[in-house]
Structure formats: C-alpha cells, structure tokens
Amino acid sequence: MDAFDRGEFLGRAGRLAIVLGAGGALSACSSGSDNAVTTARTTVRTATTSARRPNAPLRAPTSAELRELARELSGPVITPGKPDYGQARLSYDTVFNAVRPRAVAYCRSPTDVQRAVRWAGKYGIRIVPRCGGHSYGGYSTVGPGVVVDVTRIKQISVGSGVATVGAGNTLIDLYSGLWNHRVTVPGGSCATVGISGLALGGGVGLSARKMGTTADNIRQVTIVTADGRALVCNERQNSDLYWACRGGGGGNFGIVTSFVFETHPVDEVTTFYVQWPWADAARVVREWQQVVPHGPDALFALCNLSATGDPSASPTVSSGGQFFGSEAELRSVLRPLLDIGSPSTVSIVRRNYLEAVLYWAGCSSDTVAECHLSGTSPHGVLGRSTFKAKSSYVLEPLTKEGIDALLQGVEARQRNRQLAGGGVILDSYGGAINRVAPNATAFVHRDAVCSMQFFAGWEPTAPASVVQANLRWINGYYASVRRHVSKFAYQNYIDPSLPDWQQAYYGSNLSRLVSIKRKYDPSNFFHFRQSIPTHG
C-alpha cells in the first residue's frame, strides 16, 4: 500500500487523501450515506441558513421558474424527484448530505452560466457556483436556492506556454490532459478537487515552491458577474478583478467559466516518504522546519503527525514530498532528516510526473479514468469523505513549547477510544511562493515557514457522540496550538467557526478586495457566510 494511500493515512476515518491546496491540503475521500449528516446538523446549518444578508436575494424558485430556467439552458436542470437528483445534489463532504438544493443547473457553456445568472437576478433566486464541491464550509451548495454546476465546461487547449482550461475540470483531468503535452500547472493533489475553487483561493501543492501557487499562474480569467456579463480579466482588461481572482477566493465576485494558465514543462520527479518512531517526533518537526522551507525550490514536503485510531499503539510521524531532481540530489538535501533516529520507512522513488500525480492522489493502482468520484464518472472508484479541518500559518519556526503543543494534541487523540484518524499536516512554503509580494495578488500569505492543517475524520454513520467528540478535539487542539503561531488562515481551508476570518484569510489585502467586491457586485448577489463583504 502506498505511504499516502487514503486508508493508511488516517486509519479508520475512511479512505482519505492528502489534498494540497484544494480546496485544501487535506480533504477526505470516503463513502457515506444521507443519514450520517443528522449527527452534524450544526455544521449543516452553517451552509444553509447563516449565509443570509440584509437585502440579499434568497428564496426558493417556483416550479414554473425552474421550468423557465430549464428552457434557457443547454444542460439539464435536476430537481427533486428526478432520478439523478440524489447524486447531483451531493457535496464532497458527507457532513452536508442533508442540504437539498431546489435544483442543480448543469451548464454546458459560458452562455449557459450567463443565462443562469440573469435568470436568478430576474427572480431574486439564491444561486451558488459549484465545480468540485469540496468547500470545507459547505458553501458550494445551498438549501433553498439553485446550484450552478460548471463541471461540464471542461475544454483544455494547450498553446505556446499557456493552456486555456474550462472551469469545470477536476485536477486529475487537468493534469492528465496537460501531461499529453508534457506540461503542467501547479496545483493540489486531491484528484477530485475542481480547478476553479483551488485557483481562485490560492492553490498550494507539490510543485508550488518551484512554480508558484496556482493563482500565480493565472494569466486570464473569464468570469460572469452579477449583471450577467462575461468579463475577460487580465493585466490589461479589468485588471482589478483579475488581481482579486488570484487568491480572493471562489464564489465572491461571480462564476468563472475559463482560465488561461501559464504552463511548465515536466518529465520526471522523485517522490519520497519517511516515517519515524513517535519518540523521534519532536526532533523531526524541529529539523523539518529548518530544512524543507529553506531548501531548494525543487523540493516540496509535508510533515504529518497523525493518530492512528488504535489507543494501544503510538501515533505516527512522517514526511513525504516531491523533488524536481535526481534521487542522489534529494538524499543530499534530506540528509539532516534521514539522520534523525532510526526511520522505520524510507522510500525514495523516481516517477514520471503523471505517475506522481496518481501516487499523491492515492490512485497508484488506478487508471486516470478510475481516479474520479464514484457516481460522477463512468469508471470512478473514489469515495466521498466525512471530516472537519482548520488551519494556521507558521511565520517563525516553532519553539519547543509550540512543538510540544503539536505533539500533545495528537497524543490526546490517540488515547481517546471514540476518535479515529486525525492530526496535523505541515505544508512547506518558501521558494517561489514567498518571492511574490503580498500585494501582487490577492493571496497575501507570502512570508510563512509553512501552513498547518488540523483535521479530524470519522465514519459517515458515526453517532452524534462521536461527531461531537471529534469537534471538541479539533477545536481544543487548534486553540492550544494557535497561541504559538500566527492568526492567519488559508482561505481554501475555509472554516465557518474561525473568528476574525476576514483578516485571517486576506490580511492587508482585505480593503482592496472589499472595494472590488463593491464595484463588481454592489448588491452582494454572490454571497455566503464568509464571502467578501461590500463594505469594510
């Protein structure tokens, strides 16, 4: 079994995959059932009711209005009672299974998106855009309104140094399509994450220290704004909105229908995975934060501290990553880590780039066609997930007290018989990520040593007591570590319970984002609980 296979990574929490930047660094991929969400109604209500703003459009469309929308679009409009509705309404996280949109409108073209937006504006209907449906806060679905799904806008056209990419592509489709031309766009590792949410919120993954964030590589977006116009945004046209779309977060300014990305040539990479006994955990974290974030741009690595779900065992500490270079060069770079204690596992493998993509997605034994969500693709075998996550940024190397807090939280989870897999993942920053000025794009996080994602997974059928135990653990763990790190957080790991989220996500770029929101969406048509406001 691959070192980062879903089941191996978080034990009994379900089949989980590391997701770098996707909508997060970690998302979960497990099978679930509708009754599971009854144990987490507090979280579900966040997605369905707390998004309301004064004078914001939010009402359920009538059947006649939905029939009108169906006549307008070339793609299907799926409503309750239709055979496909049960699958169409689902988000990636089973926590949101109780949310029942009034309809899911599949758009096959940018014109469809424009028509859907104009229809919603005409009747005052609440709509939300959806690509991969991985929003950690459930913001890519809505109860009384309509989901505008762009997953059928999937063209990929590769030119000289750029690729034009439909907004509905998942990462596995983007990577495999670009691999045919031996190029890539830096992104996350979860195969089923949509390119739209990833790119608009930043996008940090295994190629980021060499190639920059996904947002850094956007050269143009086409976005349908609240008035139904399709605006081309680049350095010359609508440059302020272009700036905002490079890290300002998905769903804030409109619905993107296509991107133009800068591409990078790729051939082979070297992947690695090292695991140590838990007794070495403090030394590993201390050395990792000195070696990796300051290493060559060619290197990207994670450090993972994880409970296994077996109270009689010890937690695990590991590091894995990717290197654009030879095995010998990588061993030299990693020598300070490899010399710690007695690693129980050391795996260093040379792979072609697409093989590495499949490896990080937990799809080493699957084909590209199989590396899709079951039910959304004819051959897809991947499952959905049930989880909660939070994030922080480390701006200075963690002190001994900070490292102790990291370890103690995982140890506490390991001892709790109600809790399965969970822990924290550190993603290395530095390199090309940090060489961009904080105000050059809307993605402000340019001076971090690493990002930090806390995660808890559980079975979708777990009773309410287990769900609440997981939420208590992750909230307590986050609070105990937060005093040792910054108050910033990653907007792609969007967190409905985060205090002062506007500053945490956007920092010094917030006021400019508010001004751009007010210019392009003065009525706050596109809104959700943590959307950028029209006034500071």
C-alpha positions as CSV (number, residue, x, y, z in Angstrom):
1,M,0.0,0.0,0.0
2,D,1.3,3.4,-0.9
3,A,2.6,5.5,2.0
4,F,-0.1,8.2,1.4
5,D,-3.0,5.9,0.5
6,R,-6.2,7.1,1.9
7,G,-6.9,4.2,4.3
8,E,-3.3,4.1,5.5
9,F,-3.1,7.8,6.1
10,L,-6.0,8.3,8.5
11,G,-6.8,4.8,9.6
12,R,-10.4,4.0,10.3
13,A,-11.6,7.5,9.5
14,G,-12.4,6.4,6.0
15,R,-10.5,6.5,2.7
16,L,-8.8,9.8,3.0
17,A,-6.4,11.6,0.6
18,I,-3.9,14.4,1.2
19,V,-5.1,17.4,-0.6
20,L,-2.5,20.1,-1.0
21,G,-4.2,23.5,-1.7
22,A,-7.6,22.3,-2.8
23,G,-9.7,23.5,-1.6
24,G,-7.2,22.3,0.7
25,A,-4.2,20.4,1.9
26,L,-6.3,17.7,3.1
27,S,-9.7,16.5,2.1
28,A,-11.3,13.2,2.8
29,C,-12.5,10.6,0.3
30,S,-14.8,8.1,1.8
31,S,-18.2,6.6,1.2
32,G,-21.1,8.0,3.1
33,S,-24.9,7.8,3.5
34,D,-27.6,10.5,3.9
35,N,-28.4,9.6,7.5
36,A,-24.9,10.5,8.6
37,V,-25.5,14.2,8.5
38,T,-28.1,14.1,11.2
39,T,-25.2,13.8,13.6
40,A,-23.8,17.2,12.5
41,R,-26.7,19.5,12.0
42,T,-24.9,22.4,13.5
43,T,-22.3,22.3,10.6
44,V,-25.0,21.8,8.0
45,R,-27.0,24.9,9.2
46,T,-23.9,26.9,8.6
47,A,-24.2,26.1,4.9
48,T,-27.9,26.6,4.6
49,T,-29.1,29.4,6.7
50,S,-26.3,31.6,8.1
51,A,-25.4,32.9,4.6
52,R,-28.4,35.4,4.7
53,R,-27.5,39.0,4.5
54,P,-29.8,42.1,4.6
55,N,-31.5,42.7,1.2
56,A,-29.6,39.7,-0.3
57,P,-31.6,37.5,-2.7
58,L,-32.5,34.3,-1.0
59,R,-35.7,32.5,-1.9
60,A,-36.7,29.2,-3.4
61,P,-37.7,29.3,-7.0
62,T,-41.2,28.1,-8.1
63,S,-41.7,25.2,-10.3
64,A,-42.7,27.5,-13.2
65,E,-39.5,29.5,-12.7
66,L,-37.4,26.3,-12.8
67,R,-39.1,25.2,-16.0
68,E,-38.2,28.5,-17.5
69,L,-34.5,28.0,-16.4
70,A,-34.6,24.6,-18.0
71,R,-35.7,26.0,-21.3
72,E,-32.9,28.6,-21.2
73,L,-30.0,26.2,-20.6
74,S,-28.5,23.6,-22.9
75,G,-27.6,21.5,-19.9
76,P,-30.1,19.7,-17.7
77,V,-31.8,21.2,-14.6
78,I,-32.1,18.5,-12.0
79,T,-34.9,18.9,-9.4
80,P,-36.1,16.7,-6.5
81,G,-38.0,13.7,-7.8
82,K,-35.8,13.3,-10.8
83,P,-33.7,10.1,-11.0
84,D,-30.4,11.9,-10.9
85,Y,-31.2,14.3,-8.1
86,G,-29.9,12.1,-5.3
87,Q,-26.4,12.1,-6.8
88,A,-26.5,15.6,-8.3
89,R,-27.1,17.4,-5.0
90,L,-24.2,15.8,-3.1
91,S,-21.1,17.7,-2.0
92,Y,-17.8,16.0,-1.3
93,D,-18.1,16.1,2.5
94,T,-20.9,13.9,3.7
95,V,-21.4,16.3,6.6
96,F,-23.6,18.3,4.2
97,N,-25.7,15.4,3.0
98,A,-28.9,17.0,4.5
99,V,-28.7,20.0,2.2
100,R,-31.2,19.8,-0.5
101,P,-30.9,22.4,-3.3
102,R,-34.1,23.4,-5.0
103,A,-32.3,22.5,-8.3
104,V,-28.9,21.7,-9.7
105,A,-28.4,23.5,-13.0
106,Y,-25.7,21.9,-15.2
107,C,-24.1,24.5,-17.5
108,R,-22.5,23.2,-20.7
109,S,-21.2,26.6,-21.9
110,P,-20.4,30.1,-20.7
111,T,-23.6,31.2,-22.3
112,D,-25.5,28.8,-20.0
113,V,-23.8,30.4,-17.0
114,Q,-24.8,33.9,-18.1
115,R,-28.4,32.7,-18.6
116,A,-28.5,31.1,-15.2
117,V,-27.2,34.3,-13.5
118,R,-29.6,36.5,-15.4
119,W,-32.5,34.2,-14.5
120,A,-31.5,34.3,-10.8
121,G,-31.2,38.0,-10.9
122,K,-34.6,38.4,-12.6
123,Y,-36.4,36.5,-9.9
124,G,-34.2,37.1,-6.8
125,I,-33.1,33.5,-6.5
126,R,-30.2,32.5,-4.4
127,I,-27.5,30.7,-6.5
128,V,-24.1,29.3,-5.7
129,P,-21.4,28.1,-8.1
130,R,-20.0,24.5,-7.9
131,C,-17.1,22.8,-9.5
132,G,-15.6,20.1,-7.4
133,G,-17.9,20.7,-4.4
134,H,-15.0,20.5,-1.9
135,S,-15.8,23.6,0.1
136,Y,-14.9,22.9,3.7
137,G,-17.7,25.1,4.8
138,G,-20.4,23.6,2.5
139,Y,-20.5,26.9,0.5
140,S,-20.8,25.1,-2.8
141,T,-24.4,24.0,-2.0
142,V,-27.5,25.8,-0.8
143,G,-30.8,24.7,0.6
144,P,-33.5,27.0,-0.7
145,G,-31.7,28.0,-3.9
146,V,-30.0,26.6,-7.0
147,V,-26.5,25.2,-7.5
148,V,-25.0,26.3,-10.8
149,D,-22.7,23.5,-11.7
150,V,-19.9,24.1,-14.2
151,T,-18.4,20.6,-14.4
152,R,-19.4,20.2,-18.0
153,I,-17.3,23.1,-19.1
154,K,-14.2,21.0,-19.5
155,Q,-12.2,22.0,-22.6
156,I,-8.4,22.1,-22.3
157,S,-6.4,23.7,-25.1
158,V,-2.6,23.9,-24.9
159,G,-0.7,26.6,-26.7
160,S,2.8,28.1,-26.5
161,G,3.5,28.4,-22.8
162,V,-0.2,28.6,-21.8
163,A,-3.3,26.5,-21.5
164,T,-6.9,27.6,-21.8
165,V,-8.8,25.5,-19.3
166,G,-12.6,25.2,-18.7
167,A,-13.6,26.0,-15.2
168,G,-15.3,22.6,-14.7
169,N,-12.1,20.5,-14.8
170,T,-11.1,18.4,-11.8
171,L,-7.4,18.2,-11.1
172,I,-6.9,14.7,-12.4
173,D,-8.4,15.7,-15.7
174,L,-6.3,18.8,-15.9
175,Y,-3.1,17.0,-15.0
176,S,-3.7,14.1,-17.4
177,G,-4.7,16.5,-20.2
178,L,-1.6,18.6,-19.8
179,W,0.6,15.6,-19.4
180,N,-0.2,14.7,-23.0
181,H,1.8,17.8,-23.9
182,R,4.4,17.2,-21.1
183,V,3.5,20.3,-19.3
184,T,1.6,21.1,-16.1
185,V,0.0,23.8,-14.0
186,P,1.0,23.7,-10.3
187,G,-2.0,22.6,-8.2
188,G,-3.1,20.4,-5.4
189,S,-3.0,16.6,-5.1
190,C,-6.6,15.5,-4.5
191,A,-7.8,14.2,-7.8
192,T,-11.4,15.3,-7.5
193,V,-10.9,18.9,-6.4
194,G,-12.1,21.4,-9.0
195,I,-9.6,23.7,-10.6
196,S,-11.9,26.8,-10.0
197,G,-12.0,26.8,-6.3
198,L,-8.4,25.8,-6.0
199,A,-7.1,28.5,-8.3
200,L,-9.3,31.3,-7.0
201,G,-8.3,30.8,-3.4
202,G,-4.5,30.3,-4.0
203,G,-3.6,26.7,-4.7
204,V,-0.5,25.4,-2.9
205,G,0.7,21.9,-3.8
206,L,3.7,19.7,-4.6
207,S,5.1,21.9,-7.3
208,A,4.4,25.3,-5.6
209,R,7.8,26.0,-4.3
210,K,9.2,25.6,-7.8
211,M,6.4,27.1,-9.9
212,G,4.4,29.3,-7.5
213,T,0.7,28.9,-6.4
214,T,-2.0,28.0,-8.9
215,A,-3.2,31.6,-8.6
216,D,0.2,32.9,-9.5
217,N,0.0,31.1,-12.8
218,I,-3.4,32.5,-13.9
219,R,-2.8,34.8,-16.9
220,Q,-6.5,35.4,-17.6
221,V,-10.0,34.5,-16.3
222,T,-13.4,34.9,-17.9
223,I,-16.0,35.5,-15.2
224,V,-19.8,36.0,-15.3
225,T,-20.6,38.8,-12.9
226,A,-23.9,39.6,-11.1
227,D,-25.2,41.6,-14.0
228,G,-24.8,38.6,-16.4
229,R,-21.8,40.0,-18.2
230,A,-18.9,37.7,-19.2
231,L,-15.8,39.8,-18.4
232,V,-12.3,38.9,-19.6
233,C,-9.9,39.8,-16.9
234,N,-6.1,40.0,-17.3
235,E,-3.3,42.6,-16.7
236,R,-4.9,44.9,-19.3
237,Q,-8.6,44.3,-19.1
238,N,-10.5,44.6,-15.8
239,S,-7.1,44.3,-14.1
240,D,-8.6,45.0,-10.6
241,L,-10.9,42.0,-10.9
242,Y,-8.0,39.9,-12.3
243,W,-6.0,40.8,-9.2
244,A,-8.9,39.8,-6.9
245,C,-9.4,36.4,-8.7
246,R,-5.8,35.4,-7.9
247,G,-6.3,34.4,-4.3
248,G,-9.5,36.3,-3.3
249,G,-11.5,33.0,-3.0
250,G,-14.2,31.3,-5.1
251,G,-17.8,32.5,-5.2
252,N,-17.1,36.1,-4.2
253,F,-17.2,38.0,-7.5
254,G,-19.0,35.8,-9.9
255,I,-18.8,32.5,-11.7
256,V,-15.6,31.8,-13.6
257,T,-16.1,29.9,-16.9
258,S,-12.5,29.6,-18.1
259,F,-8.8,30.3,-17.1
260,V,-5.7,30.8,-19.1
261,F,-2.8,29.4,-17.1
262,E,1.0,29.6,-17.7
263,T,2.3,26.1,-18.2
264,H,5.6,24.5,-17.1
265,P,7.4,21.6,-18.8
266,V,7.6,18.4,-16.8
267,D,9.1,14.9,-17.2
268,E,10.2,13.1,-14.1
269,V,10.2,13.8,-10.4
270,T,11.5,12.0,-7.3
271,T,9.0,11.3,-4.6
272,F,9.8,10.3,-1.0
273,Y,8.2,9.1,2.2
274,V,10.0,8.7,5.5
275,Q,8.4,7.5,8.8
276,W,10.0,7.5,12.2
277,P,9.0,6.1,15.6
278,W,6.9,8.6,17.6
279,A,9.8,9.0,20.1
280,D,11.6,11.0,17.3
281,A,8.6,13.3,16.6
282,A,9.9,16.4,18.3
283,R,13.3,16.2,16.6
284,V,11.6,15.5,13.2
285,V,9.4,18.6,13.5
286,R,12.3,20.8,14.7
287,E,14.6,19.7,11.8
288,W,11.9,19.6,9.2
289,Q,11.0,23.3,9.7
290,Q,14.7,24.2,9.3
291,V,15.5,22.0,6.3
292,V,12.5,21.9,4.0
293,P,11.1,25.5,3.9
294,H,14.6,26.8,3.3
295,G,15.6,24.1,0.9
296,P,15.9,24.3,-2.9
297,D,12.8,25.4,-4.9
298,A,12.8,21.9,-6.4
299,L,11.7,20.5,-3.1
300,F,8.2,20.4,-1.6
301,A,7.4,18.4,1.5
302,L,4.9,17.8,4.2
303,C,5.3,16.8,7.8
304,N,2.5,14.7,9.2
305,L,1.6,14.0,12.8
306,S,-1.3,11.6,13.0
307,A,-3.3,9.5,15.4
308,T,-4.0,6.0,14.1
309,G,-7.3,5.2,15.8
310,D,-5.7,2.5,17.9
311,P,-5.3,3.6,21.5
312,S,-2.9,0.7,22.2
313,A,-0.5,1.9,19.5
314,S,1.6,5.1,19.1
315,P,0.8,8.0,16.8
316,T,2.8,8.3,13.6
317,V,5.3,11.0,12.4
318,S,6.2,11.1,8.8
319,S,7.4,13.4,6.0
320,G,6.7,13.0,2.3
321,G,7.2,15.1,-0.7
322,Q,8.4,15.7,-4.2
323,F,11.6,16.8,-5.8
324,F,12.4,18.0,-9.3
325,G,15.8,16.3,-9.4
326,S,17.6,13.0,-9.0
327,E,17.4,10.6,-6.1
328,A,21.0,11.4,-5.2
329,E,20.4,15.1,-5.1
330,L,17.3,14.5,-2.9
331,R,19.1,12.3,-0.5
332,S,21.7,15.1,-0.1
333,V,19.0,17.7,0.6
334,L,17.2,15.4,3.1
335,R,20.3,14.2,4.9
336,P,19.6,16.1,8.1
337,L,16.2,14.4,8.3
338,L,17.3,11.0,7.3
339,D,20.0,11.1,10.0
340,I,17.4,11.5,12.8
341,G,17.0,8.4,14.9
342,S,16.1,5.2,13.1
343,P,13.4,5.7,10.4
344,S,11.1,2.8,10.1
345,T,10.4,3.5,6.5
346,V,12.5,5.3,3.8
347,S,11.0,5.2,0.3
348,I,12.5,7.3,-2.5
349,V,11.2,6.6,-6.0
350,R,11.7,8.1,-9.4
351,R,8.5,8.5,-11.3
352,N,7.2,10.3,-14.4
353,Y,5.0,13.3,-13.5
354,L,1.7,11.7,-14.1
355,E,2.6,8.6,-12.0
356,A,3.5,11.0,-9.2
357,V,0.1,12.8,-9.6
358,L,-1.6,9.4,-9.3
359,Y,0.5,8.5,-6.3
360,W,-0.3,11.6,-4.3
361,A,-4.0,11.2,-5.2
362,G,-3.9,7.7,-3.7
363,C,-4.5,6.3,-7.2
364,S,-1.3,4.4,-7.8
365,S,-3.2,1.2,-8.5
366,D,-5.9,3.0,-10.5
367,T,-6.2,4.4,-14.0
368,V,-6.8,8.0,-14.7
369,A,-10.4,7.1,-15.6
370,E,-10.8,5.4,-12.2
371,C,-9.3,8.3,-10.3
372,H,-12.7,10.1,-10.1
373,L,-15.5,10.1,-7.7
374,S,-17.8,7.2,-7.9
375,G,-21.2,8.3,-9.3
376,T,-19.8,11.3,-11.1
377,S,-17.8,9.5,-13.7
378,P,-18.5,6.2,-15.5
379,H,-15.3,4.4,-14.2
380,G,-14.7,6.5,-11.0
381,V,-13.9,4.4,-7.9
382,L,-13.1,7.1,-5.3
383,G,-15.4,7.8,-2.4
384,R,-16.5,10.9,-0.6
385,S,-15.5,11.8,3.0
386,T,-16.6,12.9,6.4
387,F,-14.3,15.4,8.1
388,K,-13.6,18.7,9.8
389,A,-10.5,20.8,9.3
390,K,-8.9,24.1,10.5
391,S,-5.7,25.9,9.5
392,S,-3.0,28.3,10.7
393,Y,0.2,29.7,9.3
394,V,3.7,29.4,11.0
395,L,5.6,32.6,10.3
396,E,8.6,31.8,12.5
397,P,10.0,28.3,13.4
398,L,8.0,26.7,16.1
399,T,9.5,26.9,19.6
400,K,9.9,23.9,21.9
401,E,6.6,24.9,23.5
402,G,4.9,25.1,20.1
403,I,6.2,21.7,19.1
404,D,5.1,20.2,22.4
405,A,1.6,21.5,21.8
406,L,1.6,19.9,18.4
407,L,2.6,16.5,19.8
408,Q,0.3,16.6,22.8
409,G,-2.8,17.2,20.7
410,V,-2.1,14.1,18.6
411,E,-1.3,12.1,21.7
412,A,-4.6,13.1,23.3
413,R,-6.5,12.0,20.2
414,Q,-4.6,8.7,20.1
415,R,-5.7,7.9,23.7
416,N,-9.4,8.7,23.0
417,R,-11.2,5.5,22.0
418,Q,-14.0,7.4,20.4
419,L,-11.6,9.0,17.8
420,A,-10.2,7.5,14.7
421,G,-7.6,9.0,12.3
422,G,-6.7,12.7,12.6
423,G,-3.9,15.1,13.4
424,V,-2.0,17.9,11.7
425,I,-0.2,18.3,8.4
426,L,2.5,21.0,7.8
427,D,3.0,22.1,4.2
428,S,6.2,23.8,3.3
429,Y,6.2,27.3,2.0
430,G,9.2,29.4,0.8
431,G,10.7,29.2,-2.7
432,A,8.6,30.7,-5.5
433,I,5.6,31.1,-3.1
434,N,7.3,33.5,-0.9
435,R,9.1,35.5,-3.6
436,V,5.8,37.1,-4.7
437,A,5.0,40.4,-2.9
438,P,1.9,40.0,-0.6
439,N,0.0,42.7,-2.5
440,A,1.0,41.5,-6.0
441,T,-2.1,39.2,-6.0
442,A,-5.0,38.8,-3.6
443,F,-3.2,35.8,-2.0
444,V,-1.4,37.5,0.9
445,H,0.3,34.6,2.6
446,R,3.9,35.1,1.3
447,D,6.1,35.0,4.4
448,A,5.2,31.7,6.0
449,V,7.5,28.9,7.0
450,C,4.6,26.5,6.5
451,S,0.9,26.2,6.6
452,M,-0.7,24.0,9.2
453,Q,-3.9,22.0,8.7
454,F,-5.6,20.3,11.6
455,F,-8.0,17.5,10.6
456,A,-10.4,15.1,12.1
457,G,-12.2,12.3,10.3
458,W,-14.9,9.9,11.3
459,E,-17.2,7.3,9.8
460,P,-20.3,8.8,8.0
461,T,-22.6,6.7,10.1
462,A,-20.9,7.7,13.4
463,P,-23.3,8.6,16.2
464,A,-23.7,12.2,17.4
465,S,-21.4,11.5,20.4
466,V,-18.5,10.6,18.2
467,V,-19.1,13.6,15.9
468,Q,-19.1,15.9,19.0
469,A,-16.0,14.3,20.4
470,N,-14.2,15.0,17.1
471,L,-15.4,18.6,17.1
472,R,-14.3,19.1,20.7
473,W,-10.9,17.6,19.9
474,I,-10.2,19.7,16.8
475,N,-11.3,22.9,18.4
476,G,-9.3,22.3,21.5
477,Y,-6.2,21.2,19.6
478,Y,-6.4,24.3,17.3
479,A,-6.8,26.6,20.3
480,S,-3.8,25.0,22.2
481,V,-1.5,25.5,19.1
482,R,-2.8,28.9,18.0
483,R,-1.0,30.8,20.7
484,H,2.3,29.6,19.3
485,V,1.6,30.5,15.6
486,S,0.1,33.4,13.6
487,K,-3.6,34.4,13.5
488,F,-3.7,33.9,9.7
489,A,-5.5,31.0,8.0
490,Y,-5.8,29.6,4.4
491,Q,-8.9,30.7,2.6
492,N,-9.1,27.4,0.7
493,Y,-9.4,25.6,4.0
494,I,-12.4,27.8,4.7
495,D,-13.6,27.5,8.3
496,P,-17.1,28.6,9.4
497,S,-16.1,28.7,13.0
498,L,-13.0,30.9,12.5
499,P,-13.0,34.2,14.5
500,D,-11.9,37.3,12.6
501,W,-11.8,35.3,9.4
502,Q,-11.6,38.4,7.1
503,Q,-8.2,39.4,8.4
504,A,-7.1,35.8,8.8
505,Y,-7.7,35.0,5.1
506,Y,-6.8,38.3,3.5
507,G,-4.8,40.4,5.9
508,S,-3.6,43.7,4.3
509,N,-5.4,42.9,1.0
510,L,-8.8,42.9,2.6
511,S,-9.7,46.6,2.0
512,R,-8.9,46.4,-1.7
513,L,-10.9,43.2,-2.1
514,V,-13.9,44.9,-0.4
515,S,-13.6,47.8,-2.9
516,I,-13.5,45.4,-5.8
517,K,-16.5,43.5,-4.5
518,R,-18.5,46.7,-4.2
519,K,-17.6,47.7,-7.7
520,Y,-18.5,44.5,-9.5
521,D,-21.2,43.1,-7.1
522,P,-22.7,46.2,-5.3
523,S,-25.9,44.3,-4.4
524,N,-23.9,41.4,-2.8
525,F,-25.6,39.0,-5.2
526,F,-22.9,36.4,-4.8
527,H,-22.7,35.9,-1.1
528,F,-22.2,33.2,1.6
529,R,-21.4,33.3,5.3
530,Q,-17.7,34.1,4.7
531,S,-17.8,35.9,1.4
532,I,-16.0,39.2,1.0
533,P,-18.4,42.0,2.0
534,T,-19.3,45.1,0.1
535,H,-18.3,47.3,3.0
536,G,-15.5,47.1,5.4
